[in-house]
Amino acid sequence: RLAAHRGISPAPSDSHGARVHMRGRLHVLVLLQAAAPALALRSAGGHPLHSSSVTLKRRTLLPALLPLALPAAAHASTKSRTAGYEVQHSEREWLRLLSEDQYFVLRQGGTESPNSSPLVKEKRPGRFLCAGCATPLFDASQKFESGTGWPSFASALPAVETQQTSMMGAALLGAELRCGVCGGHLGDVFLDGMLFVGTAAALTGKRYCIDGAALLFEPADGGELVRGDPQTPKSAPELPSWLQPPKIGYPA
C-alpha cells in the first residue's frame, strides 16, 4: 500500500526527465535574469526584471523559453541506481529506511518543491551527508545563496558522481548528480557558476543544485544532525460527519 501511494512504478528516466525539465526551465530563467541589467529585459507587463532571487513563480518569460527546455528528458541517465554501488538495498528496504520525500528523491530521481527544505537557509559550518548512506557529499564552505530555492554548492566532495551527458546538455540543462556510494539521486550540476558574482561558484564556474531531501547536515560543532526533507507535520484526516461524536453543550 505504501509503495502504491508513493508511486514507485515509473522508470527512473521518466521522473528524472520531468525533474530536469522543470529545473531546465528555471535554469534558463536564471541565465536571462543575470543578463537582464545589460539587455534591459522587460516582463510581459512592461516592468523591468530586477536582480532579486528567481523562483518558479516568475514565469513571465516561460512561453518563449519553453522550446529550449523541452529536450531535457533526452539527458536523463538510464544507469541503474543499484548495480555497481557499494551500498545496496532492496526497494522494500529503502522504503523502510527512508522517509517518503527521501525515497522519492534518492531512489526515484524526483525533485522537491523549491524552498521546501530547511537546508536552503542552513549557513553553519559543517558537512552535508547523503540521507541514504551518510557519505559526506558537500562541505558547508562551498554553499551559497543561488535564489533558486534549492541548496546550492560551488563544488562537491569526491563521493558525488556526475552522470555523463553532452557539453551542450550540461551547459543548458545540467547533468544528473548521484551519491557515488549508494547511487541515490542528488540533483543537477549547471555550468553557470560565473553568473553568481561574489560567491565561490564564480570561481568554480559550477552550480550544484541539490534536493534538500537527499541530504543530512552535520554541524561542525558536533550538534544534532539536521534532516533535509520537509518536516511539516501532517494533520490527521477528519472523520465524516456521520462518524463524529455528538457535540455536548448548551445552545447559544
Solvent accessible surface area in square Angstrom, and as a share of the most:
residue,aa,sasa,rsa
1,R,254,0.93
2,L,84,0.42
3,A,29,0.23
4,A,86,0.67
5,H,128,0.57
6,R,40,0.15
7,G,30,0.29
8,I,59,0.30
9,S,102,0.66
10,P,72,0.45
11,A,49,0.38
12,P,60,0.38
13,S,35,0.22
14,D,91,0.47
15,S,26,0.17
16,H,2,0.01
17,G,3,0.03
18,A,67,0.52
19,R,4,0.02
20,V,2,0.01
21,H,44,0.20
22,M,42,0.19
23,R,3,0.01
24,G,0,0.00
25,R,49,0.18
26,L,4,0.02
27,H,2,0.01
28,V,6,0.04
29,L,16,0.08
30,V,9,0.05
31,L,53,0.27
32,L,47,0.23
33,Q,20,0.09
34,A,46,0.35
35,A,35,0.27
36,A,3,0.02
37,P,104,0.65
38,A,92,0.72
39,L,106,0.53
40,A,77,0.60
41,L,48,0.24
42,R,140,0.51
43,S,20,0.13
44,A,95,0.74
45,G,59,0.57
46,G,40,0.39
47,H,128,0.57
48,P,65,0.41
49,L,28,0.14
50,H,119,0.53
51,S,97,0.63
52,S,69,0.45
53,S,66,0.42
54,V,11,0.06
55,T,35,0.20
56,L,23,0.12
57,K,188,0.80
58,R,71,0.26
59,R,106,0.39
60,T,72,0.42
61,L,35,0.17
62,L,20,0.10
63,P,107,0.67
64,A,82,0.64
65,L,19,0.09
66,L,60,0.30
67,P,82,0.52
68,L,84,0.42
69,A,0,0.00
70,L,105,0.52
71,P,70,0.44
72,A,0,0.00
73,A,65,0.50
74,A,88,0.69
75,H,48,0.21
76,A,14,0.11
77,S,18,0.12
78,T,123,0.72
79,K,96,0.41
80,S,54,0.35
81,R,13,0.05
82,T,44,0.26
83,A,67,0.52
84,G,83,0.79
85,Y,11,0.04
86,E,149,0.67
87,V,41,0.23
88,Q,92,0.41
89,H,59,0.26
90,S,59,0.38
91,E,77,0.34
92,R,199,0.73
93,E,66,0.29
94,W,2,0.01
95,L,21,0.11
96,R,178,0.65
97,L,85,0.42
98,L,11,0.06
99,S,31,0.20
100,E,57,0.26
101,D,57,0.30
102,Q,9,0.04
103,Y,2,0.01
104,F,83,0.35
105,V,1,0.01
106,L,1,0.00
107,R,17,0.06
108,Q,17,0.07
109,G,0,0.00
110,G,3,0.03
111,T,25,0.14
112,E,15,0.07
113,S,74,0.48
114,P,31,0.19
115,N,87,0.45
116,S,40,0.26
117,S,7,0.04
118,P,64,0.40
119,L,0,0.00
120,V,13,0.07
121,K,138,0.58
122,E,22,0.10
123,K,174,0.74
124,R,104,0.38
125,P,98,0.62
126,G,11,0.10
127,R,99,0.36
128,F,1,0.00
129,L,10,0.05
130,C,0,0.00
131,A,16,0.12
132,G,16,0.16
133,C,34,0.20
134,A,58,0.45
135,T,22,0.13
136,P,42,0.27
137,L,0,0.00
138,F,0,0.00
139,D,49,0.25
140,A,16,0.12
141,S,83,0.53
142,Q,48,0.21
143,K,38,0.16
144,F,21,0.09
145,E,94,0.42
146,S,16,0.10
147,G,8,0.07
148,T,0,0.00
149,G,4,0.04
150,W,5,0.02
151,P,1,0.01
152,S,1,0.01
153,F,0,0.00
154,A,0,0.00
155,S,36,0.23
156,A,33,0.25
157,L,54,0.27
158,P,135,0.85
159,A,23,0.18
160,V,20,0.11
161,E,47,0.21
162,T,72,0.42
163,Q,15,0.07
164,Q,184,0.82
165,T,47,0.27
166,S,62,0.40
167,M,145,0.65
168,M,144,0.64
169,G,2,0.02
170,A,14,0.11
171,A,40,0.31
172,L,44,0.22
173,L,4,0.02
174,G,3,0.03
175,A,5,0.04
176,E,3,0.02
177,L,0,0.00
178,R,0,0.00
179,C,0,0.00
180,G,31,0.30
181,V,31,0.18
182,C,1,0.01
183,G,0,0.00
184,G,0,0.00
185,H,0,0.00
186,L,0,0.00
187,G,0,0.00
188,D,0,0.00
189,V,9,0.05
190,F,2,0.01
191,L,55,0.28
192,D,2,0.01
193,G,0,0.00
194,M,106,0.47
195,L,61,0.30
196,F,27,0.11
197,V,132,0.76
198,G,79,0.76
199,T,39,0.22
200,A,31,0.24
201,A,0,0.00
202,A,35,0.27
203,L,161,0.80
204,T,59,0.34
205,G,16,0.16
206,K,79,0.34
207,R,4,0.01
208,Y,21,0.08
209,C,1,0.01
210,I,0,0.00
211,D,0,0.00
212,G,0,0.00
213,A,0,0.00
214,A,0,0.00
215,L,0,0.00
216,L,26,0.13
217,F,0,0.00
218,E,56,0.25
219,P,5,0.03
220,A,77,0.60
221,D,119,0.61
222,G,69,0.66
223,G,36,0.34
224,E,155,0.69
225,L,85,0.42
226,V,41,0.24
227,R,105,0.38
228,G,0,0.00
229,D,3,0.02
230,P,39,0.25
231,Q,106,0.47
232,T,107,0.62
233,P,122,0.77
234,K,170,0.72
235,S,106,0.69
236,A,91,0.70
237,P,126,0.79
238,E,149,0.67
239,L,97,0.48
240,P,59,0.37
241,S,97,0.63
242,W,200,0.70
243,L,92,0.46
244,Q,71,0.32
245,P,104,0.65
246,P,117,0.73
247,K,197,0.83
248,I,172,0.87
249,G,63,0.61
250,Y,212,0.81
251,P,124,0.78
252,A,155,1.20
